[in-house]
Amino acid sequence: MGQKIHPNAVRLGYIRNWQSRWVSSFKDMPYLIREDYEIRNIIKERFLQAAISSVIIERIGNYIKITINSARPGIIIGRKGQDIEMLRSDLERFTGKKVYINVFEIKIPELDANLVAQAIAFQLEKRVSYKKACKKAMEKTIASGALGIKVMVSGRLGGAEIARREWYRKGRVPLQTFSADVDYGFAEANTIMGKIGVKVWIFKKLYFAKTPRELAEELKKLRIEEEKTNMVVSENIDSNKGDKNASNA
């Protein structure tokens, strides 16, 4: 049997951080976990067009700090900050605590797995061919500097009667390497024929290890430095010989 684990969960505390950062007693923990879930749902349902990748929640006493990572922060902030103030007041009313909200812009959305999955799901809802949507997203991600990408779609693809699963890969996606920065994203497309799930894995870079290309570049630099030092040594030897011959004459 295949034994699989969430690509982000296996890297927690290693190269990834938690999206809910707080400490609580066992008595209050279930309630706070449910509250985090509701907060994320409220934010994502209110700003469907804002391309939200992740919502990070931090708790300190009676204060809640929420960080929203989005490709379109202007939609969340609104005109003169009206939308974000309304969201803050609604969350304070819901939680009964003081809420602070920060919004960060994702500079390259093509390298964010959640945003790529959302983009593919949005195209599937518009009845675009799943093959075309997947391959176009993969080309954009590779062009943006990713080392590899894997996309999987499952459901009634193309309106077929029987659901099936298809996946495509371009480049390297080392899922079993803990030092590999593999971003994972999931989204669902609500089509007329039913739900279609979209999973995306993006291999960005390798931590704590050097790729073959980096090793080759280092070897090349070392060879160039050795050649320069050898040239300097040979020039010094030739000049010393010339000085000795002149003194003997």
Secondary structure, 3 states (H helix, E strand, C coil): CCCCCCCCHHHECCCECCCEECCCCCCCHHHHHHHHHHHHHHHHHHCHHHCEEEEEEEEECCEEEEEEEECCHHHHHCHHHHHHHHHHHHHHHHHCCEEEEEEEECCCHHHCHHHHHHHHHHHHHCCCCHHHHHHHHHHHHHHCCCCEEEEEEEECHHHCCCCEEEEEEEECCCCCCCCEEEEEEEEEEEECCEEEEEEEEEEEEECCCCCHHHHHHHHHHHHHHHHHHHHHHHHHHHHHHHHHHHHHC
